[in-house]
Amino acid sequence: MSLISQNVGSKNRVKSKEEGAEEPAFMEGNKENEDGRETELVMLREKKRKKEKGEQLEADEGREMKRLENFLFGSLYSPIEFGKNKEEKAHDEAGDGSALFFVDRSANSVQSVYEDDMGFTERSDVEEENKQRQAAWVDDDEENNTVNIATTNRLRKLRKEEDESLISGREYVARLRAQHAKLNPRTEWAQLDFQSKDYQYESSDEENSIVTARGYEHVEGFDDILRTNEDLVVKSRTKLLPGLLEYSRLVDANAQDASNGSINSVQFHRNAQLLLAAGLDRRLRFFQIDGKRNTKIQSIFIDDCPIRKASFLPDGSQVIISGRRKFFYSFDLVKAKVDKIGPLVGREEKSLEVFEVSPDSCTIAFVGNEGYILLVSSKTKELIGTLKMNGTARALAFADDGHQLLSHGGDGQVYHWDLRTRMCIHKAVDEGCINGTALCTSPNGSFFAAGSDSGIVNVYNREEFLGGKRKPIKAIENLTTKVDFLKFNNDAQILAICSHMKKSSLKLIHVPSFTTFSNWPPANRSLHYPRCLDFSPGGGFMAVGNAAGKVLLYKLHHYHHA
């Protein structure tokens, strides 16, 4: 049995081999193709699995990034939709656009966008008045108008219900405000009712029992600053920078009535609106200065005196007028009356053309003959005393509120006089000067400038000069001809130096740095031959009189007030 079974098996195996050998060749090719397809399918499945795995990793990374962003910045990527599950989200996005509607939640995820707005609209009128200032104007048409928020894509986010479309104008404004507040949250410290937990700013005045607020309780007081057009910083108190002077040319001060002769005196009244101009045409003119029209107010004709100098008393009540005559005139601004004074008793001066008025309006000092200085009372117009220099007197200047007088002249020395004792308290040579021709002091009396016929201007510190220091702070050498006129402005940051003998020979000096302004005088030589100059009390205007009979007016932009 065993042998038969073994033979049978072998026969079957042989038969199967023969049958396999008898199969056609194309069947073998088909099997090879099927094997290749199976290999490709396996590779495709492997690639698909790798792709799905990569997408899964990217999705996991995206979710992790969103989780971190939500942790740091709030729930930015978790909008809540009405009645929608995550599985229905993809289907809705392909629908009619209702997926555009969602309720945004802020970083704290406590209230929805419109829950805050509902709280805002449901406040009582009392709470509104306590928390906010009342609106200056309310549009009544907001109640009558309606807005369709369903037809415009960018307004669909304002819906509270999915099928909501028309809302009132007031409700539309409220929702826009709430949406803006959510997208642009305000910082806590800017809120009126904010109180810092870590820092409590308090300032108290124990004497007056005044406590300024924690959390801006007096915010309306601070807000008053924004309700006026006044300057928060007064420019005239700031430092004037050297280099370039900011100025502009205005309408001539005497454009309505120009002079037929040279202008020898210009001066602003203490109110900064009235300007006098006087010259050799024997007329004294007054103008109201505004920089636009400069209206002429009055003109006075002095028949027998070509005017060499005219000056207001500092109290603004009178004008002193003089020329190359042994008398002078006084014009009362209140009474509009002209009085002729002189000749002075006991004096033989034939010219009283050079004089100065004391800052206290009590004394008028005239330059006399042979070094004499004549002191005249501004009230009685009578001679009350004389001072005598060693050389000829040519220039005068008051200091110390009118208690001291400085004089300069032909001996090249500067004298200091005490008018209370009428004694010379100090005398010293002006460095490098042979003949002194001009003198002026700063408004606060700390500086004085002395000019000579050589064109050099020396600037001194008055206290140091009185203490024995002879060296000037600065020797200004910008003029080449005789110095005829010197003038400090109101805050002593600008010194004007002038010579009559040369065109445009007027320089403006920046006193803190003692340098000239490079853009002055103007390049077009419009100054002609300058004769006199004055600054307005506030420093905003500068008037320049010239030999052509014009009073040029300039605006200095650094100074805000005239």
Disulfide bonds with the S-S distance in Angstrom:
none
